[in-house]
């Protein structure tokens, strides 16, 4: 499992070995995040681009953005439950900033 600040956690079968209990930086693309799921962020910006909605939020002390297909009705400052497809995630060492082979 990946454990985030605030104790949110998700299963991550492809997470790098040898980093248990150590901090890592997780990199995911906005389209890898989806509405609904075990994680919750605070909405800071909502942008409708016609075919997609971009949702910027605060999660675990970081600013992240989700790209959702279609239109979504969300409240600025409200909670947004989301999930993450980690199949194409990248992991980085926070000290060296180098990508960790998984």
N, C-alpha and C positions, 0 to 999 in steps of 0.2 A: 504494500500500500504506500501511496504518497501521502504524507501528512503535511498540511499547510499551516501557516500561522493561524491561530484561532482554533486549531485542532480539527479543521475540516479534513476529510480523507477520502481518497478514491483508490480503487484497485488499479494497479499498473503492472501488468505482466511483463512488459518490456523494459522496465526501469533498470538502470545499470546496477550490476552486482558490485559489491565491495563498498557501497556508500550507505549501508544500513545505519540509521541514526545520525548521518552526516547531512549537512545542508547541500542542496544542489539547486541549480536554476533550471526551471522547466520552460521549454519553448514550444508553443503551439500556435498554429495559424488561426486567425479569426473564424474561418469556416469550419474548424474542427470543434468549435463550441456550439452547443445546441440548446434550445429551450427545453426546460424540464430536466430534472436530475438532482443529484445529491448535494450539489454545491450552491451557494447563495452569494450574490454580490449586490452592492448598492449602486443603482443606476445613477450615472452622472451626466449622460448625454445620449439622446436618441436621434438618429439620422435615418430618414426614409429616403432611399435612393430610387424608389420606384419598384424595382424587382426584388430588392433586398432591404433589410433594416439593420443598421449598425448600432449596437448597444455598447456604449462605453460604461464601465463600472469599476468600482473598487472591490478587490477581492484579496484577502490575506495581506493587506497593506500595499497592494500593487494596483496600478491602473491596467486594465485589460479591455479588449474589445472583442465582441462576438459579431459575426456576420450571419444573420438569419435570413433564410429565404422568405419572400413575401412580406406582408405588412403585419406588424405586431403592435398592439396597444399596450404601452407600458407607462408607468408613472416616474417622472424625474424624482430622484430621491427615494424611490420605492425599492423593494427587494426583487431580485430576479433569480429564479432557480434555474440552474443550467448544468449540463453535463459536458464531458470532454471526451472526444475520440483520441486516444493517445497512440493509435497505431502509427502515426507519422510524427510523433513528438520527438524533440531533440532535448538532450540533457547536457548541462554545462557545469563545469567546476567553478564555483563562485570566486575562488582565489586566483586561478590562472585564466579564467574566462574561456578556456578551451573546451570544445565539445568532448563529451565522454562517450566512448564507444559502448554500445549496449549489446 
